[in-house]
Amino acid sequence: MSGVENLARVPELKNKLLWTFALLIVYRMGIHIPIPGVDSAALAEFFAQAQNTLFGIFDMFSGGGLSNMSIFALGIMPYISASIIIQLLTVVSPELKRLQKEEGDAGRKKITQYTRYGTVLITIVQGFAIATGLESAASPTGAPMVLIPGIGFKLMTILTLTAGTVFLMWLGEQMTEKGIGNGISLIIYAGIISGLPSAVVNTVQLMTVGEISLFVLLFIGLFMIATLGFIVFMERGQRRIPIHYAKRQQGRRMFGGQTTHLPLKINTAGVIPPIFASSILMFPATVAQFSDVQWLKDMSAYMSPDSIIYNLVFIGIIIFFCYFYTAIMFDPKGISENIQKQGGFIPGIRPGVRTREYIDRVLARITLWGAFYVAAVCVVPMFLISNFGVPFYFGGTSLLIVVGVAMDFMGQIESYLISRQYEGLMGKAGKGR
């Protein structure tokens, strides 16, 4: 409560929060603006039977935009897919690696520009696939999805979905720049949270008609609470490497002689691996379900979220991106060089190359356990809950994203408050002199 009181005392933070919430409201309003030419009643019948399929997962990440076939139907996933491709290319392309590490802000802006171009390209491809699939699809009662099919509908759908995704990408960048928190993560967070009330109501209705027993519902509730506590515990977990600084004298002053630590998080990659893994699996499976080709339909059936193949591939992609994103975000070589320049050392480890190898080895070990934790949280609740017929909103992936984004958001608010408090104290000290 003291933190809430401090929000009113910091006008800059209050303005940032208002700006963030205003942009989220704009996003939620756009979810309810449909693309032209789609029969909403037939679409509602189709998605009523597709809740616990890949369409249900895709709809969850788009915040309900797919079930409404709105201008934000693709959500922010094309941008995330483009980011994956650019980051993978950064590893193998010397030019992109040079832009990222040597060009500074100019290089990062160039990479961001390439990511935007990739987002538009992916959105055009996905928009064409969705338009083609809608024209060939029908509701369970046989009603066509598209009122007037043809080249005009395809062009309008591609243009609308591309414009919606680009606008959503711009909203996320504005949140990050002028608001507080990561705008892309907050958009996904808002989309998941918006579906929780309806998911709770649907689950209660299933219990009233006897499809879910009260005992099963209580078990799922307790399991979710336990999973929530486990996520918070693991996200706070750190491996602290002790660092000693030798004493050195400069003029008449003595520096160093202190002991500190280098904190290594168990889950350095955060919620990025499950988001990346979901976006990779959803794109080909979504295209397959809209296609009339038999082998694509068979692949889509094998890749249902409750299948063993889907979960094994999902776990493999999560583990890969945990290591990949950690390698991008954390540079053991740079850390070891900074420690050596500042006169620090790890007890029992020589400075320089040995320090880098030691940090790299420790990071690899804890990243393995972090990857197992993320995979378990995403897969085990999903597998258990899907067997009880409960909506995917209660799955581990959604819980991990919601908790991770919320903790990051509150951490940034706390950091901002602390920085403003220190600035205020320094101002008072200056006035006192």
Secondary structure, 3 states (H helix, E strand, C coil): CHHHHHHHHCHHHHHHHHHHHHHHHHHHHHCCCECCCECHHHHHHHHHCCCCCHHHHHHHHCCCCCCCCECCCCCCHHHHHHHHHHHHHHHHCHHHHHHHHCCCHHHHHHHHHHHHHHHHHHHHHHHHHHHHHHHHCECCCCCECECCCCHHHHHHHHHHHHHHHHHHHHHHHHHHHHCCCCHHHHHHHHHHHHHHHHHHHHHHHHHHCCCCCHHHHHHHHHHHHHHHHHHHHHHHCEEEEEEEECCEEECCEEECCCEEEEEEECCCCCCHHHHHHHHHHHHHHHHHHHCCCHHHHHHHHHCCCCCHHHHHHHHHHHHHHHHHHHHHHCCHHHHHHHHHHCCEECCCCCCCHHHHHHHHHHHHHHHHHHHHHHHHHHHHHHHHHHHCCCCHHHCHHHHHHHHHHHHHHHHHHHHHHHHHHHHHHHHHHHHHC
